[in-house]
Amino acid sequence: MKTILANDGIDASAQAALEAAGYVVDTNKYEDEALLKRLAEVDCVVVRSATKMRDPQIDAGAAGNLKLIIRGGVGVDNINVAYAESQGLVVRNTPNASTNAVAEMVLGHMLAACRHIGQATHTMREGQWLKKQFTGTEIAGKTLGLIGFGRIGQRLADKALALGMKVIFHRRTQNFVYEGCTQKSKEEVLREADFLAILIPTAGAKPEVGAEEMELMKDSAYIINCSRGGVVDENALVDAIEAGKIAGAGLDVFVTEPADNQRVLSCPKIVLTPHLGGATAEAQARIGDEIVEIVKEIL
């Protein structure tokens, strides 16, 4: 009987489906040496963002029974994919399940930032009524610029177009056609965007949007990052907001998680959520369904 370790948890419906199919599902949380030991004993490990599958974890699993690593989510930056595959392991993710949830989260951050929803909530709870100070801006008629234009970017574009926005995007694929949207260079997207959303699956050695990129943007622009921590330079973002170079931001992901950059956490013009992009009941159920299908296919 094959065993699946869901080290970061799994939707209850997916666990029930796997157990009904004859698999043993371990939902305990293992760390450090205990994780290494358990990886050698299981056939599959399912991780989210918390558990890192680096070389030591891969070596431990490959030396035992481990055959399959599944990332319940889009990106696989917490897994050394090339090394895992070189050791004979299969690595899969669930790229479709959280598409709509993340697109809605970006839209939510846009509205929360430009209508000062977070700040207004906080000050009202302190007994203040700052109606005049929190005049916002509408998104209808504004330009949404997207860096990265995969599944999530396209779903977000559909929603933005329905709300009366103009959508421009930058992606590596040249001459990419998407109805109602215009492909442009990265520099053009930065210069023209009223709202800039970064939707790339992995963070590189250098932030995709740093001080130089922010300098190109409108002073009235908002930056939204619900993709990966590190694609936006956090300190440069706070500098730009404090200098009046950027109007505000929304962050769902951070360089370090849990977030510990006090400049970011204390900046009132940044809307903050603790990596909730795919955290909807619907998305979790879809992720679970994809995990079940992958397990059945590979194991």
N, C-alpha and C positions, 0 to 999 in steps of 0.2 A: 504494500500500500504506500503510495507516494505522499510525501509531506510537503506542505507549502507554509513558509514562514511569512506572515504579514507583519513585518516588524514595526511598521508605522500605522497599523490598523487597516481595516477593509470594511466596506459596506456590508451590513448584516445580510442583505439579500444575496450578495456574492458569496459570502461565507457559506450560507445555507445551500446555494447551488453547487458549490465545490464539494461540500460534504455529501450532498445527495449523489454526486457523481463518483463518490468513492475515495476522495482525497481527505487527508488529515490536515486541518488548518490550525496553525499555531499563531495566536494573536498576542502572545506575550511580547514585551519590549526588552530586547537584549542589547547590551552595550559592551564595548571594550573586549576583554578576553572571553566573556560569556557569549558575545555575538560571534566571534571567530569560531568557537567550539560548535555553536549551533548551526552555523553555515555549512560546516562539514557534514552535518547529519541530515539536512533537508534537500529536497530535489529542486525546489524553486523558492526564491525570495522575492517578495513584493515590497517595494519601498515607495515612500513619497519624497518629501524634501529633507526630512530630518536625518535619515540613515544614509551614510556615505558608503558607497561601494568603491573604495580605492584599492590599490594593489594588495595590501595585507588581507582585506576581506575577500578579494577575488582569489588570492592564493589559498586561503583557508577553505573556501568553498570548492575550488577546483580540485583540491587534494582529496576531497570526500565525494559526496553524492550530487553536489549542486550542478544543475544543467541549465537553469533558466533564471535570468534576472528581469523583473518587470518593474518599470517605473510607472506608478499610477499618476499620470500627468503628462504634460507635453515635453518639457525639456529633460535632458538626461545629463545635465552638467554635474550632478552628484554621483555619476558613475563613470569610471574609466572604461569607456566602451571598447576602444581599440584593444586595450590590454585584456579585457574580459574575453573578447572574441578570439584573441590569440591563444587563450587558454582553453578554448573549446566551448565556451559558454555562449548561450544565445541571449541577446539583450533586446528587449522590446519595451515600447511605451504605449500610452493610450492617447494619441494626439487628437482624436475627435471629440472625446467625451466632455471636456471642459471649455470647448470653443465658445459657446453662447454665454456661459457664466462669466468668463473673463471679459468678453466684449461688453457685457452689461456692467461689469465692475469698472471698466475704463470710462464708460458713459456716466456712471454714478460719480466717479471722481471728478470728471469734468464739471458736472452740475454742482457738486458740493463745493468745488473750488471757486467757480466764477460767481456763485450765489452766496458764498460765505456761510454755508450751512453749519460747518463745524464750529467756526468762531461764534456765530450767533447762538448756537446751542449752549456753548460754554459760558458765554457772558450772561445769557438769560438765567442760567442756573446760579449765577452769582448775584442775581437780583438787578441786572442792568437791562435797559431797554434802548438799544443802540440802533434804532431804525435808520436814522440818517447816515450813520457811519458805514452801514453795510449795503449801500447801493451796489448792485451787481451788474453783470452783463449777460445778455442772452446768447444762446448758441446758434439760433436760427440766423442764417445769413453769414455766419463766420466760416473760416476755413479750417478744416481738420487736416493736419499733416501727419502722415503715418510713416515711420521708419520701420520697415518690415511689413510685408503684405501677404502673409500666408492665410491660413484658415481664419484665425482670430481677426486679423486686419480686415479681411473681406467681410466677415460678419459685422464687425463694427462699422465698416463703410456703409453697409446696407441700412443700419440703424440711423447713422448720421445723415444720410441722404433723405431718409424718411422724415427727419426732423428739420429739413431745410438747410443743411450745411453743404458747403462745397468740400469735396474730398480730393486731396492730392497725396501721392505716395511715392516712396523710394524703395526699390528692391533691386537685388543684383541681376535678376533676369531682365534682359533688355526687351523693349517693345512688348511689355506685358499689357494685355488689354482687359479692362474690367469696366463694365457698363456704368457710366455716370461718374467715373473717376479718371484722374489724369496722372500719368507717371511723370515724375520730374527727377532732377538730380537731387542729391542730398542737400546741397547748398540752397537750392531753390525751395525745397520743402522747409528748411529752417527759416529762411527769410520770409516766406509767405504765410506760415501757419499761425493761426490765432490759438489753436490748441495743438500741441505736439504729443503724440503717443508713440512710445517706443515699444515695438512688438517683435523683438527678435528672440530666438530660442536660447541663445547662450551668450554669456558675457565674455568679451575678449580681454586681452591683457590691458588694453586702454579703453576707458569709457567711450561708448558710442556718442554720448553727448556730454561734453566737458565745457570748460570755460570758453574755449575758442568757438565752439558751436553756439553757445548761449549768446555770445557777443553778436552773432549774426541775426538773432531773433528779434522780433518786435518787443518793445518794452511792455506791451499789454498782453503778451502771450503767456499761456499756461503749459506746463510740462507734466505729462502723466506717465508713470512707469508702473505697469502691472505685469512686466515680463520677467526680468531677472535682476537681482541686486547687482550693482556694479556697472550696468549699462549707462547709468547716469552718475556723474561725479557728484556725490552728496554734498561735499563741502563747497564745491563750485556753485551748486544750486543755491545753497543758503547765501553765499556771497552775492549772487546775482539778485536774489529776492531782496536782500537787505540794501543793495545799491539801487533798487528800483529798476533793474534791468529786466527782470522777469516778474510778472504779476503774481504768480503763485504756482502751486504744484500739487499733485496727488501722487502718493507713493504707497504701493501695496507690497513692494519687495525691497530688500535692503542688503547692503554689503555684508553685514553680520546679522544673523537672525537667531534669537530675538534681537531686535534693533537696539543699538546701544550708543548711537551717535547723538549726543545730547544737543548739538546744534540743530540737527534735523528734528528731534523730538520736541524741542522747545520753540520752533519757528511757527508762529501762529498762522502763517499763510500757506502752510503745507498740510493738506488733508492726509491723515495716516490711517492705514488699516493693516492688521498683522497677517499678511499673505493670505488673503481671503478670496483670491481670484476664482479658484475652482470650488470654493466652499459653499455650494448649494446642495440641497437634498437631491435635486434632479441630476446635477453633475456627478455627485458621488455614486448615485445609482448607475449612471451610464459608464463611469470608470469601472465600477464593479463588473458590469456586463462585459466590457472589453477584456478585463482581466480573466474572467471565466473562459471566454473564447480563446484567448492566447494560451492559457494553461492546457485546455483540451487539444488545441492544435499542436503544441510543441511536445507536451508530455504524453 
